[in-house]
Amino acid sequence: MRARLEGIDAPEVFSPRCPSEWVAGIAATWHLRRLLFGTRTLAVGFSGTDRYGRALVSVAADGRSLDAQMIASGHARRY
């Protein structure tokens, strides 16, 4: 299933506007993977789909919001 974290905007990997956006997108992807790697519990909430058919989700990893962690790390901004 393809999903989008609700409430954040991260750099594009598949259709970047410039090479630096692609690099930032890869960094954001790997940061999210690191956040998920050591997670013991995930809580996922679904709230519909976006215009591309992806599920809109809110995710808490070990009780901490992934969108807030991505924003705090500088890998995303509030949408």
C-alpha positions in Angstrom: 0.0 0.0 0.0 1.3 3.5 -0.9 0.7 6.1 1.8 1.4 9.7 2.5 2.0 11.1 6.0 -0.8 13.5 6.6 0.1 17.1 7.4 3.7 17.3 6.1 5.5 18.1 2.9 8.8 16.5 2.2 11.2 16.9 -0.7 10.4 15.0 -3.9 12.4 12.0 -5.0 10.3 10.9 -8.0 9.8 14.3 -9.6 12.3 16.7 -8.0 12.5 20.3 -9.3 16.3 20.2 -9.0 19.2 17.8 -8.0 19.3 19.3 -4.5 15.7 18.5 -3.9 16.3 14.9 -5.0 19.3 14.7 -2.5 17.1 16.2 0.3 14.3 13.7 -0.6 16.7 10.7 -0.3 17.9 12.0 3.1 14.3 12.4 4.2 13.5 8.8 3.1 16.4 7.4 5.0 15.6 9.4 8.1 12.1 8.0 8.1 13.4 4.5 7.6 15.8 5.0 10.6 12.9 6.2 12.7 10.9 3.1 11.8 13.7 0.6 12.1 13.9 0.4 15.9 10.2 0.8 16.5 8.4 -1.7 18.7 4.8 -0.5 18.1 3.1 1.5 15.3 -0.3 3.1 15.6 -1.7 4.0 12.2 -4.8 6.2 11.5 -6.3 6.4 8.0 -8.2 9.5 7.0 -8.9 9.0 3.3 -6.9 9.2 0.1 -5.1 12.0 -1.8 -5.5 12.9 -5.4 -3.0 10.2 -6.4 -4.9 7.4 -4.7 -2.4 7.1 -1.8 -3.8 6.5 1.7 -3.5 9.6 4.0 -2.2 8.3 7.3 -1.1 9.6 10.7 1.5 7.3 12.3 2.9 7.1 15.8 6.0 5.1 16.4 6.4 4.0 20.0 3.9 6.7 20.9 5.7 9.5 19.0 4.2 11.2 16.0 6.3 10.5 12.8 5.2 13.8 11.2 6.3 15.8 14.2 9.7 13.9 14.2 10.2 14.6 10.5 9.5 18.3 11.0 11.7 18.6 14.1 14.6 16.9 12.2 14.2 19.4 9.3 13.4 16.7 6.8 9.8 18.0 6.2 7.6 21.0 6.9 4.0 21.4 8.0 1.7 21.0 5.0 
